[in-house]
Amino acid sequence: MGKIKIGIYGYGNLGKGVEIAIHNNDDMELIGIFTRRNPLDIKPIFSDSKIFSTSAAENMKGKIDVMILCSGSATDLPEQGPNVCKFFNTIDSFDTHAKIPEYFSKMNEVALKNNNLSLISCGWDPGLFSLNRCLLESVLPDGNNYVFYGSGLSQGHSDAIRRIKGVKNAVQYTVPYDDAVESVRNGENPIFDSVRKTMWRECFVVLEDGADQVEIEKEIKEMPNYFKPYNTVVHFISEEELKEKHNSMPHGGFVLRSGKTSPNTNQIAEFSLKLDSNPEFTASVLVSYARAIYKMRKQGKVGAITVLDVPIALLSPKNNEELLKNLL
């Protein structure tokens, strides 16, 4: 099998992470990076990476096996996803959980019509955490799922703030309440009637000159699907402070399932991540699933799918014999 030909659509932090991940996989080849900015202004991480305008992407149809979409979920992917999957097999990390069914439906319609395969909402949540929620509730049907994010920087929520008029730059951290996490780990099986009791959000925002601080704070806190359900604290800081104190991108989280297999027998299962770089890890997930998309499309699969539809073995570059010998 020849190398899998990959395109990167969007070149922010996630796109740079994908560029690195492709170089970490010997069976992958980066065909090009597609950007809305002037390609001449882009300096890729690796000197041999080729930069193109997004307007030139459709001319590359047939030359790219999988296009990895690296734009934000708030405004970009709902438009870009359906447009790009007209021409390519795609994978994206759309993470607005409440809108996933709507987004899936649109992507499925367009991908089917154009005989392409599109994997949506792939990363670590939605993505790896989704797999674990499904796995653990299947194993422990009598129990409760719990998800905690952080402490760490959320790319999607930071991007959503930066899309607000008057915001020059921003980052957002998600922080779990320690007592809530410990109550789950202790087997107390708590019932949280609101996400406000499990996590809170902390925002650091740089304003454009003349921006209305009061109005922007209100818009952040009332943003549906992102901040409205949570206790949210907003700090307005200088651009210098943002660059000095908030230039790394750690993140992580936990998926826990607490349940019983008999009346007096408690079972607790946990999957956790502690990440130095949220975008680099998310990018690595996307690239491994791009391999699966390539294989599934070769098998004739078209339409939209999620990580729940992908056999784990297809993520690996190893063949079945190697998997049986080394991983079982």
N, C-alpha and C positions, 0 to 999 in steps of 0.2 A: 504494500500500500504506500502510495506517495504521501508527501506531507499534506496536512490539512491546511488549506489556504484561508487565512483569517483577515477580516477587515475590522478596523476600529472606527466607530461612528461617534465622534465627540471626543475632545482631548482635554478634559479637566483631570482632576485627581484620579478618578476611576479609569479613564482612558490611559493615563500613564501607568497605572497599575497593571492594566491588561497588556500593555507593551512589554513590561517586565516579565509578566507571567508567560507570555508566548516564548520569550527567550529562555525560559526555564523548562520548556517542553520540546524535546527533540523532534517530535512528530508534527510540530506546528510551523507554519511559515506566515509571517506578516506581509500581506500584499500592500496594504496602505492604511494610512490614518486620514480620516475625512473630518474636516473642521469647517465651521461657519465663519471662522476668522480668516484673515489673509494667510494662505499657506506659507508665504515668505516670512511671516512673523513668528512662525512656530519653530521651536528648537526641540526636536525629539530627544529622548533619553539616549537612544542608540543612533549613531550617525548614518547607518544604512536604512533607517526607517523612512519610507516615502510619504510625503504629505500632499493631500489633494483637497480641493474644495468639495463640500458636500454636494454642490451642484453637478459635480462630475461623477457622482457615485453610480448613477444608473447606467453610465457607459461602461462600468466594470462588471455588469451582469454576465455571469458565466465564468468569471475569473476568480470569484470569491466563493468558497464553500459555505462559510458562516460569517455573517456580519454581527459583531458584538456592539450593541447600542449602549453608550456610556453617558447618556444625558439624564437629567433629573426627572423625577416622577411628577412634580407639581404641575408643570406646564409643557415640558418638551416631549416626553414619551407618549402621552396621549395623541399627539399629532404625528411625531416621527415614526412611532412603531408601525401604524397602518401604512404609512407612505413607503417606508423602507422595505417592509415585507412583501410589497408588490414585486420587488426585484431580487430579493435575497432570502435565504434561510436566516433567521435572526434569533438572537437571545438577548434578553434585557433583565434589568433588576427592578422593574416597576414595584414600588413598595407602599403605595397608598392602599392599605389593606381593605378599607371599606369599598374601594372602587375596582378591586381585582375582578369580580365577576363581569362587570361592564366592560372593562378593558379586554378581558379574555374573549368575550363574545365578539368584539370588533376585530381583534387580531385573528380569531378563528375564521371569521367571514372572509377577510382579505387574503389570508394565507391559503385557504382552500381554493378561492377563486383563481389564485395565481400559481397554484401547485407548489407552494413552499411550505416549510416547517418552521414554526416560531415557538420557542420556549420563553414563556413570560415569568416575571416575578422570581428570578433566580438570584440568590445571594446567600446570606446566612439567615436573614429573616425579612421577608419570606424566602424560603429556600431550605437550608439545612435544618433550621428550627421547625419548619413545616413538616419535614420528614420525621423528625423526632416526636413531634406532637402526635402524628398519625401512628407511628410505631408504638409509642408508649401507651396511648389510650387503647390500642388494639390488644396489647399484652395485659394491661391492667384495666379492664372495662369498669370495675367498681372503684372509681377514684376521681381525682381532679387534676387538670392540667394547670401549670403556673408558668408564666414567662416574665422574666425580669431582664431589663436592658441596662447596661452600664456597669460601673460608671464609664462613660465615654462619649465621644463626639459622634453625633448622628449626621451622616452626609445629606440624607434626604431632608431632614428638618432644617439643617443649616441652609440648604439650597432654597427651601420654601421661604425662609426669612429674607434671603438676599433678593428674592423676586418682588418684594414689597417696594413700592415707589418711595424713594427717599432714603433707602438703606444702601450704604456703600459697600459694606462687608459685614459678615456675621458668622458666628459659630454657635452651635447649640449642643449642650451636654444633657444626656439622660442619666438620672441618678436613682437607683433603687433604694427603698427604705430598708435598712438593715433588719429591723425587727420583723418586717413582713417576710423577708427571705428566711430568717432563722425559724420563724413559726412553721414554715413549710418543711424545712429540713428536719425539724424536730418531730414531724409526723402529726402535727396538730390539725391538719386538713382545714385550714381557715377558709372561710367564704368571704371574698372581697367583692362587695357590691359595686365597686367603682375602681377604675384604674388609678384614681387619685390616691388610693390607699396603698398602692404598690410602688409607684415611681413618681418622680417629679422632674421638671425640665428647667434648665438654667441656660439663659441666652446672653451672649455678649455681642453687642451691636454697635457698629460704626455708622453714623448718620452722614448723609450728604449735607452740605451747607444749606441752612435754611429749612431743613426738614422738621416736621412737627413731631417732637418726641412723644408727647402725650397720645397723639393719634396713632403713631406707629406701635407703641406699646399695647394699645387697645386692640389694634389689628392683629398683632401677634397672638395675644392671649385668647382672642375669639376666633382664631383660624380653625375651621372645622377639619376633623380628621388628623390634625397635627398637634394643636395645643389646647383647644377648648376643653377637652375632657380632663386635663391635667392641672395640677398646681404648677404654675409657671412663674419664674422670676426673671426679669429682664434688666440687664445692666447696660448702660450706654457708656462706651469707652472710646479712647482715641485709636486711630489706626496704628500708631506706634505701639500701644499696649497690646493690641490684638496680635501684631506680628511677633512681639517679644514673648508673650505669655501663652498664646494659643496657636502655635504654629505646628504642633504635632497632632496626629489623628488617631489616638488610641480608642478602643471600644471593646465591647464584649457583652456577655450576658449569660443567662441560664434558662434552660427549659427543664422543668421538673414535673414528674408525675407521682403523686402520692395516692396510694390505693391499698385495697385489701384483697387478699386471695382467699381468706376465710375470716370469720368474725373477729378473731383476736390476732390476726397475722398482718402486720403492716409491711408494705413494700414501698421503697422510695427509689426512683430512678432519676438520674440527672445527666444532662449534656451541657457542657459549658465551654465558653470561649473567652480567652484573654488575649487581646490583639494589640500589638504595637502600632499597626497601621490598618485601620478599617478599610480604606480603599484598596490596598494591596491584597488583603485577604479576600475581599469581595471579588476582586478581579480574578484571583486564582480559582475561586468557585466557578465563575463564569467561563473561564477557559477550559476547565475540566468538563463542564457540561457542553461546551461547544464540540468537544470530541464526541460526546454521545449524540448530539444533534446530527453531526455528520454521518455517524453510523446508522441512525434511525432513518435519515432521509434516503440513504443508500438502500435501505430495506423497503422503501416505498411509502413511509409515513409522511402525511401532509396535514396542515391545519395548525391549530394552536394546542400546546400542551403545557403542563407544569412539571415541577420536579417529582410530583407524586406519580407521574406517568413514565418515568425514566428508570429502567433497571440499573442498579448501582454498578454492575459489572461494566456497563458501557462507558463509564467515566474513566476507566483505567486504560492505559496504553498496553497493559499486559494481556496476553491471550488467555483463553479459558484454562489451558493446561498450567500456565504459570499461576493463575489465580487459585486453582485447586491446590497446588503444591505449597504456595507461600502464604495465603491469606485465610484458608479454612482450617 
